[in-house]
Amino acid sequence: MTDAPELVLGSASPGRAEILTRARVPFRTLVSHVDEAAVGARASGASPAQLALLLAEAKGRNVAAQVAEAGVERPTLVVGCDSVFEMDGVAYGKPYEPEVAVERWRLQQGREGVLHTGQWLGLVQPDGTLRSTSAQVSAVVRFAAADERTIAAYVATGEPLRCAGAFTIDGAGAALVDSVDGDPNAVVGLSVSTLRTQCEELGVPFTVLWDSSNSEP
């Protein structure tokens, strides 16, 4: 493949967008229309890691279908991602409500858990055909001990409400994470090294994405 395909990020996450921007990979964003709760209900019995992968695939396929329906003039890559935090064998997604985020932090402060990121990549051709590959990346996250005042102050920032596990390492939450064992980009929500491998599985040299990065995304 000589011409660089377009890349579509199937997520409105600012963290994922920033990762691609830093990696010099141009992209456009198209948000999926997936009922996460419904996917989770159908995945009863799935492990947290499996759930992350199922959600990523559901979102990626939804966006790929939108792309194919609109039509493309050149091969187009679609990446779908989702993250699930695991502690004591229990899966935790986004808390959404401040009270829930506070309870999460009371549980995880001074402890460690595993952040699972599912990553699906599809290649949509101009004729509408689709090839895809998926991967799951996990990282151990160790949290600092935090008192009630610190927890309340962090939750009051609003940052943890829409983050799996009620934290992120690319914002205010970095002050409350002691260490990460694994790919830090995956903890934010998108593993660039995994994306490179997935591109190559689909016959797309990752370097052609770099070569097309002379214009702003």
Sequence and secondary structure as in RCSB ss.txt:
>XXXX:A:sequence
MTDAPELVLGSASPGRAEILTRARVPFRTLVSHVDEAAVGARASGASPAQLALLLAEAKGRNVAAQVAEAGVERP
TLVVGCDSVFEMDGVAYGKPYEPEVAVERWRLQQGREGVLHTGQWLGLVQPDGTLRSTSAQVSAVVRFAAADERT
IAAYVATGEPLRCAGAFTIDGAGAALVDSVDGDPNAVVGLSVSTLRTQCEELGVPFTVLWDSSNSEP
>XXXX:A:secstr
  S  EEEE    HHHHHHHHHTT   EE      HHHHHHHTTT  HHHHHHHHHHHHHHHHHHHHHHH  SS 
EEEEEEEEEEEETTEEE    SHHHHHHHHHHHTTSEEEEEEEEEEEEE TTS EEEEEEEEEEEEEE    HHH
HHHHHHTSGGGGSGGG  SSSGGGGGEEEEES HHHHHT  HHHHHHHHHHTT  THHHHHTTTS  
